[in-house]
């Protein structure tokens, strides 16, 4: 199962590599668009969906803000969109279960938890940012405290554990830089093959009646689930990985959606930790401010959804409804994926420019 997931993330990395070769300046040109928060939001969503990483989008932002091409006020909306765009991975994993109606319903519901958490947080915080500059102002206040004193961490070099995807891609495909379309084709074939493997292995391993031992500690209760998601994601440096691992667990009924939701919220916070530490290590205030907006977006979201009971139930309820609709008409799962992550961003960016 781990090998299948690793192959899937290599395919995503190859896809990112091919997009980079096809147009290295594409993302930089997008983020220099006319001042429009909604354009920046959907640029972030589209960019993270294509590159399979909100960190890649954040890295571009650090450079763009540092050069004065984008203000921090605008960059906040890119970060919000990127937070949603990076959830596409778990939705793609859920599609590997499409041949079984009831299993597909549970799988897509589990994947959609990541989507709906970020969507609802954006719905709450975007108006607040538009009217008051809440996130950008707060990140500037916090960042200024880091640079008012000489912190040792600014000169440190932080490296997380990672999963070696970029290194593997460099070794395997460095000689094919002149053929980006071939690389894109290889990435698509690898993705299809990995999804087939994930679906097949899940049926053999997780669909049995055996007890999931991780249930006793990783998902023991809401608090443990939240901390487990945070810790695991901080180690592997990717919420895409941990949220994708949730999909087969919900598909096989090993864990319920409410407990999975707590884990996903923790994963969203965990994915911001390494980026923040890396930004602190660079010693640039711009990088720290952008990383902090990512941290604040997720931490505030977790606080809101864990302290207000009725809001905590909303993402779970909508995820169940989405899974039910997709089970009735399985083409709806594909339509949801491509509409939310690709079609809608392209249309809105095109209309707004």
C-alpha positions in Angstrom: 0.0 0.0 0.0 2.8 2.4 0.9 4.6 1.7 -2.4 1.4 2.4 -4.3 1.0 5.7 -2.6 4.6 6.5 -3.2 4.2 5.8 -6.9 1.2 8.0 -7.0 3.1 10.9 -5.5 6.0 10.3 -7.9 3.4 10.7 -10.7 2.3 14.0 -9.2 5.9 15.1 -9.0 6.5 14.2 -12.7 3.3 16.1 -13.6 4.6 19.2 -11.7 8.0 18.8 -13.4 6.3 18.7 -16.9 4.2 21.7 -16.2 7.3 23.6 -15.0 9.1 22.7 -18.3 6.0 23.6 -20.4 6.0 27.1 -19.0 8.4 28.1 -16.2 7.1 31.7 -16.1 3.4 30.7 -16.1 2.8 31.0 -12.4 4.9 34.1 -12.0 2.9 35.8 -14.8 -0.4 34.8 -13.1 0.5 36.3 -9.7 1.3 39.6 -11.3 -2.4 40.0 -12.5 -4.3 43.1 -11.8 -5.4 43.6 -8.2 -8.4 41.4 -7.6 -8.7 39.2 -4.5 -10.9 36.7 -6.3 -8.4 36.3 -9.2 -5.6 35.7 -6.7 -7.8 33.2 -4.8 -8.5 31.1 -7.8 -4.9 31.4 -9.0 -3.8 29.8 -5.7 -6.4 27.1 -6.1 -5.5 26.3 -9.7 -1.7 26.5 -9.0 -1.9 24.1 -6.0 -4.2 21.7 -8.0 -1.7 21.6 -10.9 1.5 21.4 -8.8 -0.1 19.1 -6.1 1.5 21.3 -3.5 0.5 24.5 -1.6 4.2 24.8 -0.7 5.2 25.3 -4.3 2.7 28.1 -4.6 3.9 29.6 -1.4 7.5 29.5 -2.6 6.6 31.4 -5.7 4.8 34.0 -3.5 7.8 34.6 -1.4 9.8 35.6 -4.4 7.0 37.6 -5.9 6.4 39.5 -2.7 10.1 40.1 -2.2 10.4 41.6 -5.6 7.4 43.9 -5.0 5.3 42.2 -7.7 2.6 41.1 -5.2 1.6 42.7 -2.0 1.1 40.7 1.2 -2.6 41.7 1.1 -3.0 40.0 -2.3 -0.7 37.0 -1.4 -3.1 36.1 1.5 -5.8 35.2 -1.1 -3.4 33.1 -3.1 -2.6 31.2 0.1 -6.4 30.7 0.8 -6.9 29.3 -2.7 -3.8 27.1 -2.5 -5.1 25.5 0.7 -8.2 24.3 -1.2 -6.3 23.3 -4.4 -3.9 21.0 -2.5 -6.9 18.8 -1.5 -7.3 17.5 -5.0 -5.0 14.6 -4.3 -7.4 12.8 -1.9 -10.3 13.3 -4.3 -8.3 11.6 -7.1 -7.5 8.7 -4.7 -11.3 8.4 -4.0 -12.0 7.9 -7.7 -10.0 4.6 -7.6 -13.0 3.1 -5.7 -15.6 4.1 -8.4 -16.3 0.5 -9.4 -18.2 -0.2 -6.1 -21.1 2.2 -5.4 -21.2 2.0 -1.6 -17.5 2.0 -1.2 -17.1 4.9 -3.6 -19.7 6.8 -1.6 -17.7 6.4 1.7 -14.3 7.1 -0.1 -15.4 10.3 -1.7 -17.1 11.4 1.6 -13.8 10.9 3.4 -11.8 12.8 0.7 -14.3 15.7 0.6 -13.7 16.4 4.4 -10.4 18.1 3.4 -12.2 20.1 0.7 -15.1 21.3 2.8 -13.0 22.3 5.8 -10.8 24.6 3.6 -13.9 25.9 1.7 -15.8 26.8 4.8 -12.7 28.4 6.5 -12.2 30.5 3.3 -15.9 31.5 3.3 -15.5 32.7 6.9 -12.1 34.4 6.7 -12.2 35.8 3.2 -14.8 38.5 4.0 -13.0 39.3 7.2 -9.7 39.7 5.2 -11.4 41.8 2.5 -13.0 44.2 5.0 -10.3 44.4 7.7 -7.1 42.8 6.4 -7.2 40.6 9.5 -4.8 37.8 8.4 -2.3 40.0 6.6 -2.2 42.5 9.5 -1.9 39.8 12.2 0.9 38.0 10.3 2.8 41.2 10.0 2.5 41.9 13.7 3.7 38.4 14.6 6.5 38.4 12.0 7.8 41.8 13.2 8.3 40.2 16.7 10.6 37.6 15.1 12.8 40.2 13.5 12.9 42.6 16.5 15.3 40.2 18.2 18.2 38.0 17.1 16.6 34.6 17.0 19.0 31.6 16.6 16.5 29.8 14.3 16.9 32.5 11.6 20.4 31.1 10.9 19.4 27.5 11.2 18.9 25.1 8.3 15.7 23.1 8.8 15.0 19.9 6.8 12.1 17.7 7.5 12.0 14.0 6.9 10.2 14.2 3.5 9.6 11.2 1.2 12.3 11.8 -1.5 10.0 12.3 -4.4 11.9 15.3 -5.9 15.2 13.4 -5.7 13.7 10.3 -7.3 12.3 12.4 -10.2 15.7 14.1 -10.7 17.4 10.7 -11.1 14.8 9.2 -13.4 13.8 12.1 -15.7 16.6 14.6 -15.7 17.5 13.5 -19.3 14.0 14.2 -20.6 13.8 18.0 -20.0 13.4 18.6 -23.7 10.2 16.4 -23.9 7.7 17.9 -21.4 4.6 16.4 -23.2 6.1 12.9 -23.0 6.7 13.5 -19.3 3.1 14.6 -18.8 1.9 11.4 -20.6 4.2 9.3 -18.4 2.8 11.0 -15.3 -0.8 10.3 -16.3 0.0 6.6 -17.0 1.8 6.3 -13.6 -1.2 7.9 -11.8 -3.7 5.6 -13.4 -1.5 2.5 -12.6 -1.0 3.7 -9.0 -4.7 4.3 -8.5 -5.4 0.8 -9.7 -2.9 -0.6 -7.2 -4.4 1.4 -4.4 -7.9 0.2 -5.2 -6.9 -3.4 -5.5 -4.8 -3.5 -2.3 -7.5 -1.8 -0.3 -10.0 -4.5 -1.3 -7.6 -7.2 -0.2 -6.3 -5.6 3.0 -8.7 -3.0 4.4 -12.0 -4.4 3.3 -11.6 -7.5 5.5 -13.1 -7.8 9.0 -9.8 -7.5 10.7 -9.4 -4.8 13.4 -7.3 -1.8 12.6 -4.8 -1.5 15.4 -4.2 2.2 14.6 -7.7 2.8 15.6 -6.7 2.2 19.2 -4.2 5.1 19.4 -4.2 7.2 16.2 -8.0 7.7 16.2 -8.7 6.9 19.9 -10.7 10.1 20.4 -11.1 13.5 18.8 -8.2 15.1 20.5 -5.8 12.2 19.7 -7.0 12.2 16.1 -6.3 16.0 15.9 -2.8 15.6 17.3 -2.0 12.5 15.2 -2.9 14.4 12.0 -0.8 17.3 13.0 2.2 15.2 14.0 2.2 12.8 11.1 1.8 15.6 8.6 4.6 17.7 10.1 6.9 14.6 9.7 6.0 13.8 6.1 5.6 17.5 5.2 2.4 17.0 3.1 -1.2 17.1 4.1 -1.9 15.5 0.7 -0.3 12.3 1.8 -2.0 12.1 5.2 -5.5 13.1 3.9 -5.1 10.5 1.1 -4.4 7.8 3.7 -7.7 8.7 5.3 -9.7 7.7 2.1 -9.2 3.9 2.3 -9.9 4.0 6.0 -13.3 5.7 5.6 -14.0 3.6 2.5 -13.6 0.4 4.5 -15.5 1.8 7.5 -12.5 1.5 9.7 -13.1 5.0 11.0 -16.1 7.3 10.9 -16.3 10.7 9.2 -16.4 12.8 12.4 -13.1 11.2 13.7 -11.5 11.4 10.2 -12.5 15.1 10.2 -10.5 15.8 13.4 -7.5 14.1 11.8 -7.8 16.2 8.6 -7.9 19.4 10.6 -4.8 18.4 12.5 -3.1 17.6 9.1 -4.0 21.0 7.8 -2.1 22.6 10.7 0.8 20.1 10.5 1.5 21.0 6.9 2.2 24.6 7.8 4.8 23.9 10.4 7.7 22.9 8.2 7.0 25.8 5.8 7.1 28.2 8.8 10.3 26.8 10.1 11.9 26.9 6.7 10.7 30.6 6.3 12.3 31.4 9.6 15.5 29.8 8.5 15.7 32.0 5.5 15.8 35.1 7.7 13.4 37.0 5.3 10.4 38.8 6.9 8.4 38.4 3.6 8.7 34.6 3.8 7.7 34.5 7.5 4.7 36.7 6.9 3.4 34.5 4.1 4.1 31.3 6.0 2.2 32.8 9.0 -0.9 33.6 6.9 -0.9 29.9 6.1 -0.6 28.9 9.7 -3.2 31.4 10.9 -5.7 30.3 8.2 -5.6 26.7 9.4 -5.2 27.3 13.2 -8.1 29.8 13.3 -10.2 27.3 11.2 -9.5 24.5 13.7 -10.4 26.7 16.6 -13.7 27.7 14.9 -14.7 24.2 14.0 -13.7 22.6 17.3 -15.4 25.2 19.6 -18.7 25.7 17.7 -20.5 22.3 17.6 -22.9 23.2 14.8 -20.1 24.2 12.5 -18.2 21.1 13.3 -21.0 19.0 11.8 -21.3 21.0 8.6 -18.3 19.6 6.7 -19.2 16.1 7.7 -22.8 16.6 6.6 -21.9 18.1 3.2 -19.3 15.3 2.7 -21.9 12.7 3.2 -24.3 14.4 0.8 -21.6 14.6 -1.9 -20.8 10.9 -1.4 -24.4 10.0 -1.7 -24.9 12.1 -5.0 -21.7 10.6 -6.5 -22.9 7.0 -5.6 -26.2 7.6 -7.4 -24.5 9.1 -10.5 -20.8 8.1 -10.4 -20.0 10.6 -13.2 -20.7 13.3 -10.6 -17.5 12.4 -8.8 -15.5 13.3 -11.9 -17.6 16.4 -12.6 -17.0 17.6 -9.0 -13.2 17.1 -9.3 -12.7 18.9 -12.6 -15.2 21.6 -12.0 -13.9 22.6 -8.5 -10.2 22.3 -9.2 -9.7 23.1 -12.8 -12.7 24.3 -14.9 -14.0 27.0 -12.4 -10.6 28.5 -11.7 -9.8 28.8 -15.4 -13.2 30.4 -16.2 -13.0 32.9 -13.3 -9.5 33.9 -14.0 -10.3 34.3 -17.7 -13.5 36.3 -17.0 -11.8 38.5 -14.5 -8.8 39.4 -16.7 
